[in-house]
Amino acid sequence: MRNAGLGSWTARRAIISPDRPAIVFGERVTTYAELHERVCRLASRLRAAGVEAGDRVAYLGPNHPAFVETMFATYVIGGIFVPLNFRLTAPEIDYQLRDSGARVLVHGPECAATVQASTVAGSLLRVVPLSAYEQWLAAGQAQVAAVAVSLDEPACVLYTSGTTGRPKGAVLTHGNVVWNCYNLLVGVDVAGDEVTLISAPLFHVAALNQCLLPTVLKGGCSVIMPAWGVDECFDLIARHRVTWMFGVTTMYADLARSPRWESADLTSVRNLIVGGAALPEGLIRIYLSRALTFCQGYGMTETAPGATFLEAPETASHVGSAGVPVFFADVRCVRPDHTDVEPGEPGEVQVRGPNVTPGYWGNEAATAQSFADDGWFRTGDIAVVSVDGHYRIVDRLKDMFVSGGENVYPAEVEAAIFEHPGVAEAAVIGVPDEKWGEVGRAFVVLAPGHSLSSSALQDFLTGRLARFKIPRYVDVVDGLPRTGSNKVRKAPLREIPLPS
């Protein structure tokens, strides 16, 4: 069998472990042999619809086996997979469909209204709702040879909002994804009998590349949750004897606050991975009290995503650490002149390795800005490094904040606020929130003769922005602090106490 990148994975697993369960979704169990046949049938249907090697296929919807099948089927025919955030509005989805040049869209019923409101979906080769998915797939061929691709060829495009307010499509090659899997398998003892709970959205690079794909690589079983729920999580862990799961701080806090926490059967769990934002020390201690330890790390979509990693045995002795560089990548922390910082001195995190994106889809300017002259990827995040090489993330140069595991970029939110006729200026920051980790706070300067309440602005943004991007707090102010070059200074805004 020729090396065909990620498109060969289901075929290889169907040979090695045909009868092992690959996916559990509700009452439905799909073996690796069945998964491969379904992927082939879908791949042949995509090809018959006109999808060729290099074409983009998008998926929009909550977690579902069809996400996994669409992804692998796209890879089989040499296409490029574009997973979309199902929480976005129709205008946001339209931009990403148009920017990626997607030819086909598969979507869940929960997103039917969004697709119907889309101005782009109607021009695609094919739109496949899940209501018609099974019938469409069943007409395909049971065996399809995977298109051979090199590891340097694009596998997927994942959109991550940029500081200019326009989302950027981070390209991950087949090699980026494979090397990230290797890095993950070095840090976590993933086994062939792994039962992995996919509880975070699969359109996120962490749930996809840090959990699902390493599980497939090892021949384990992925138990897919369609949506997050505390009771459902406890039930699935007990029912399927889940050994491994990924989550963000909010999810783990929800579990710990549940009245079921003390009595829940968690004895099968071997590994917990957290991403999105650092875990509070108190929450780490709560899990340690039940003999549960976290594998923590730092990364981003552009690093596929692992850049640093803290293995489970180090959790208790390095509370708050984002770990050390992953095995097959180099990480450094530098000053503005790109010289290495001293231990304890803040600097920008930069990453170089086979897991790092080659750039942004169709955006040479953004690609050039994201790499230093010597090839290091500039993350825009600030960290301090201890004497023993542990990284601690302390700030974000790009002002991004994380709300419930979702990246929120103030520039994008500010651009939407500016569309309101009563707004003259706006600045958005992230502020702490007990439930979501961080939420948005907008400082708004009104145009002369206008008034605007917090609820009115939030109502205005509804439909323009995903709910998690809409600021929780809105402050109407007379002016914004500025630098000598007239740029808004956000540091003074962060010092203003929240209204009681």
N, C-alpha and C positions, 0 to 999 in steps of 0.2 A: 504493500500500500504506500503510495507516494505521500510525502508530507504535504498536507493540505490545510495547515493552520487549524484554527478552531473548528472549521467545518468538518474535520475528520473525527472529532471527539466522540460523537454518538455512535459512529460506526465502530470505532475501536472498543468502546464500552460494551456494545452489543455483542462483540466477539468474546471479550474477556469475561463479562459478567451479565449475560443476557437475562437471567431470571431474577437478578437483584432488583429491589424497588428503587427506582430513580426519583420519582416524584409522588408525594402524597398530597392530595388536595380534597379536603372534605372526606367523603367516603371512597373517593376514586384513587386507586393505586396504579401507577404506570411503571412497568419494568423498563430496564434499559433496552431490551429488544423492541418493546412496544414504542418507546420514545423514539428510537431510531427510525422505525417504520413511519411514524407520524411525521417526523421531520422530513423524511424523504418525500412523502406525499405532498406536504406543504411546499417543499422546495420545487417540485415539478410543477405545481400550480402557479407559483410565483414566476417560474421561467416561462410557462405558457402565457401568462399575462403580459409578458414583455420585459420582465426584469432581467438585466444582463449583469455580468461581472462588473463591479464598480458602482452599480446603481444603489440608491439608498432605499431602505425599507424601514418605515416607522411603526412604532407600537405605542398606543395611548390607552391606558387603563390601569386599574389596581392590579395587584399581584394575582397571577393566574397562570396555569400551565401553558396557555397559549403564548404568553410572553416568552417563555423558554423555547418553545417550539419555533416561534417566528424568528427569534434570534439565531438559533442553530440552522434553520432552513435558509436564512439569508446568507450565513457563512458558507453553507454547502454550495451555493451557486456563485460564490465569490463576491457577494454583495456587501454592503456596509449597513450595519444596524444602527437605527436612531431611536433610542428609548426616550419617550417624552413624559414630562411630569404631568400626571393626570389632574393635578390641582390647578393648573394654569387656565387662564381664560382663552376664549377663541382668538382674540387678537394676538396673544402671546404665542399660542400654538401656531397660528398662521405664519408668524415671523420665522419660527424654527423650521416649519415645513418648507417655506420658500427659500430660506437660507441654505438648508441642506440639499434642496433639490430632490426631496423624497418622491419616489414614483408610486409607492403603495403605502396605504395606512391600514393597519389592523387595529380595531378599537373595541373596548368593552362597552356594555350597555350603559354603564354609569357615565360615559362620556358622549353619549349619543347627541345630547343637546349642544355640547361644545362643537362636535363635528358638523352638526346641522347649521350652526351659526358661522362656521368657517367659510371664508371666501376663497380658500386655496384647495380644500379637499375635493371639490367638484372637478378640478382640473387634473387630478392624479389618474394614473392608469387604472387603479383599482382601490376602492375603499371596502374593507371586509369587516363588517360588524360580527361580534361573536355569535349573534343569533344565526348567522349564515355560515359560520366558520367550519363546523363539523361537516356539513354537507359539501362545502367547497374543498376541504382537505381530503375527504373520502374519495373524491374522483381522481386523486393524484396517483402517481406511480409508487409502488412499494419500495423500489430500490432506485437510487440516484447516485451516481459517482460524484464525489466532491471535487470541485474545481481546485486545482493545485495553486496555492498562493505562497508567496514568500512571507517570512515573518515581519518584513519591513512594510508590508502593504496595510492600508487602513482596515480595521475591523469594525470600529464603531465611532460614532460622533455623539458625544454627550455635552449637552448645553449647560454652561455655567455662566451666570450673569457677570458682565464686566463692569468696571468702575465707570465707564462712559454711559452706562444705562442700557446698552445693547448687549443681549446675550451673545456669548462666544461659543462656538462648537469646538470643544477639545477633541482632537483626533487621537484615538488610541489604536495602535497597530496590533496585529496578531502577536507580535513579539512583546509589546508592552504588557499585554494581558497575561501571556504565558510566564514572563519573568516575574510579574507580580504574584502569580500563583506560586512560583518557586519560593519567592521571599516569604509568603505566608506559610508555606509548608515547612520552612526552616524554623519559623517562630512558633508554630502551633503543631502539635502532634496529631494532625488529622489522620484518621484511620479509615480503612475500608468499610468498617461497620458503623461509620459515623451516621448519626441521625441529626441533621441540621435544621433548626427552625428558622425559616426565612420570614422574619417578622417585620422587617423594615422594607420600604418600597424598593422594588427591583430596579427602578430607573435610577436609583442612587448607585454610584460606583462602588460603595462599600458593600452593600447587600449583594450586589452582582458579582464583583470581583474578589471580595474577601470571604464570601461564604458559599454562594451557589457554585461558582466555577471550580474552586478547589475541591468541593464535595464531589462534583462530577468527575474531576480528574482522579480522585481516589476511589470512585465507585461507591460512594455513600448515598444516603437517601436524604432528599430535601423535602421537608414538610412545609408547604407554602401556606401562609396566612393571607387571606385576601385583604384584611385590614387589621390594624392593631387593636387589641382588646385585652385587658388584664386577665379576666376570667378565662377567655379563650386560650391565652398563653399558658396559664397554669394547667388547663385541661389537656392541651396538646402535649405539654412536657410529660405529664403523667401517663397519658394514653399511649404515646409512641416512644416513650423512654428517650426523650431528646437528650443528646449529648453535648450539643454546641449551638450557640445562637449569637447573633450580632444585634446590638441595639444602641440607641443614643441615650444620653443621660435621662431624659424625660421618661423613657420607657422603663429603665431600671428603677427610677424613683417611684413610678406608678406601682410596680410590683412590690417594692419594699413598704409602700404605704397601705397596701391592700390588707384587709382583715384576714386574708388567706395566707399571708406571708409566713407566719410562724408554723402553720400546720401543713403547708404545701409540700408534696413529695418532689424534691429536687435532687434526689440521690443519683439520678442517672447523668446529671450535668457534669461534664468534664471541663468545658471551656466556655468562657463568656468573653466576647469582644465588644469593646465600646469605641465609638467614633463620633465625630461631629463637634464635640467640645470636651474639655477635661472634666473628669468625674470629681465631684466634691469629696474631700477626704472623709467626711462623715458617712457618705453613702458607701464608700469603699469599705469602711469599718463594719457597716451593717452586713454587707455580703461576706466579709471575712468571718463574722460571728457565726455564719452558717457554712463555714468551710468552702466558700465560693470565692474564687479569685478571678480578676479581670486580666485580659490581655489588652493593653492600651497601645495607642499609637497616634501618629500624626501623619497626615497626608492630604492630598487633594485630588480632584478629578484628573488633573494633568499628570499626576504621578501614578496613576492607575489602581489604587490610590496610595499604597504604602510607601512612606519615606523613612519614618522611624518607627520602632516597635519596642514595647516593653513586655517581655514574656511573663507569663503568669507567676513563676516563682519569685520574680522581682517586685511584685506589686506591693507587698507589705513594707519592703525596705526602701522603696522609691516612690512613695505616695506623691502624686501630682506630676510625676515625670511622664513625658511623652515617649520615653525610651531612647534607644540609640539607633544609629543608621541601620536599615535593613541589610541583609547579607549581601545582596547583589545590587548595591547602589552606594553612591557616595553622597554625603550630606555635609555642608559646611555652614558656618554662621559668620557673616562678614560685615564690615563697616561700609559706609557709602563708597569708599574708594576700592572696595572688594578685597581688602586685606582682612585676614582672619582676626576675629575678636579674641580677647583674653577670656579665660574662664570667669563667668559671672557678668561679663559685659554684654549688653543687649546688641543684637545684630540681626541682619536679614538672613533668613534660612534660604539656602540654595541647594538644588538637588541635581545630580548627574548620574545617569545609569540607563540600562536597557528598558526600564519601566517608565521612562519619562516621555511624554508626548513629543512628536516631531513638530507640533504647532497647532494652530487653529484653522478650522475649515474655511477656506477662501478668504483668509484675513492675514495677509503677509505683514501688515503693519503691527498688528497685535502680537504676532509670532516674534517679530524682530524685537519688540519691546520687552518680551518675556524672557529673553535669553541674554546673559552676559556675553561679552566678546569671546570668552574662553569656553563657551558651550554650556555653562551652568544655567539651569532653569531658575528664574527669580520668582520665588513664591509670594513675595510681598508680605510675608509674616515675620514677626520679630520674636526671637527666642534668646534665652541665655543657656549656655552650656556649662555644666559642672566640670570639675577637674577630672571626674571619671567618665566624661563623655555623654552624660545624660542631657537630653534636650528638654527645656521647659518653655512652652509657648506663652508669651506674655502680652502680645499686642498684634494688631493687624494693620499693616501699612495701608491696606486698601479700604479700611473702614468697614469691611464686611462684618456682620454679626450672624450668629447662629440661633435660630428660633425653632425649638422642637426638632432639631436635627436638620432643618432646612437652612441653606445659606441665603441670607438676605443682603443685597447690595444697595446701600443708601442712594447711590446715584440713580438707579433705576426707579426707586420709589419717589425720589425728588422730581424726576422727569414727569412722572404721572401726576404729582401734586401740582406742578406748574401748569398743567392743562386746565386747572380750575380758573375761571375768569377772575375770581376774587383774590387770587394769590399773586403776590409780587415776587417773593423769594421764599425759599424753604431749605432747611437743612435737617437731615435725619441721622439719628444715632441709635445704637442699641443700648438698652438699659436692662439691668438684671430683673429676672422674673422667676418666682419660685417654681412655677409649673413648667414654663417653656425654656428656661435657661436665660433667654434674652427675648425682648420684644422691642418694637420700634417706638421711638419718640420723635415726633416732628416738631420743629420750631418754624413757625410760619409768620411771614410778614405780609400783611394784607395790602392789596391795591387800594388807593384812595377811594373813600366812599363805600367800601364793602365791609361786611361783617361775615363771620364764619364760625360756626360751632364745631366742636370735635366730632359730634355724631354726623353733622352734615358733610364734613370732609370724608369721613369713613364711608358714608353712603355713596359719595361721589366716586371713591376709589373702588368700590365693589363692582366687579365686572371688568374693571380695567387691570386690576392686579389680583393675584392669588391671595386668599384670605390671610395666609401667614405673613405676607409682605405689608399688609395694611397696618400703619402705626397704631399701637394701643393708646398712646398718649399724644395729644396735640396741644402745643403751647402757642398762643398768639403773642408775638413779641413786636416791639417797635423797630428792631434792627438786629442784624447778625454780626458777631465779632469778626473782624477781617484782619488779614495781614497787610503789610505795606504794599504788596502787589495786588491787593483787593481780593484775595482768596479767602473763603470762609474758614475761620478757625474753629474746629469742633471741640478742641480740648476744653475751652471755657464752658461750652454747653454741657459737657459731661459732668461738670462740677455743680450744676444747678440741681438742687434736691427735687425729687419727684413731689408732685402735689399730694398732700395728705388726704 
